[in-house]
């Protein structure tokens, strides 16, 4: 089976940006640290009756891969600082209806990830690894 080279994946990257308060500048407030969990879509936003399911290892950066498309190398993986990955379960079909991964990067990491992703898609071979990857583990290839 040949997999189309473009349009096969929707990737949602959560990016944490911090900066100065855009207000008057006369007061300073301390904001709580941004977490990937705070950026996840709520089950109600996915649909009625949807339940959220934590994915094993979904809060780990070490040993977990975010970008693993098209046999490309993603140096931005080393710039990830936190992540949350969940499934949204639909009880009507008793299956996963959607999945989301939110990733926080160190400065410049999200931009690098986006650039690497665009380059990988532009040069993606006709077949590429499928499945969930772990650093250093070969993935099956769709023929």
Number of C-alpha atoms within 10 A of each C-alpha: 7 9 13 11 17 10 8 9 9 7 13 11 17 19 17 17 11 10 5 8 13 6 8 7 8 6 7 10 7 6 8 6 8 14 16 19 17 11 15 15 16 14 18 11 8 16 13 10 12 20 17 18 14 12 13 9 14 16 19 14 19 14 10 16 14 21 21 21 18 20 17 17 13 20 13 21 22 12 18 19 16 19 22 23 21 22 20 22 21 19 13 9 8 8 11 16 16 14 15 17 22 25 25 22 23 15 14 10 19 22 13 17 21 16 13 18 20 12 13 20 17 12 13 17 15 13 16 19 17 14 11 13 18 14 11 7 8 9 15 12 11 13 10
